[in-house]
Amino acid sequence: METVWDWLTVFAFAGLVTLLLQRSSEEEPRDKLWQYAPPAVACAVANYAGNEGMHVLAGGILMAAVVYIWMVLKVEIPWTK
């Protein structure tokens, strides 16, 4: 945990894991396990790109992961209701 990208991607990944654990405990899970793979891989790639100095690319990849989580996994944000 040396760079800002390490912290950002770990927080995003931790949120993704929390969402997976929460939803997998439902009676009938609304998501498939494979749907969590693209944003998880995106976090790893964004971390690598950011650590290599490609900050714009890393930011774009991380934002794409967040948009994917919001659109595909349909996360409900409490303050938007």
Secondary structure, DSSP 4 states (H G I P E B T S, - for coil): --SHHHHHHHHHHHHHHHHHHHHHTSSS-SS-GGGGHHHHHHHHHHHHHHHTT-HHHHHHHHHHHHHHHHHTS-PPPGGG-
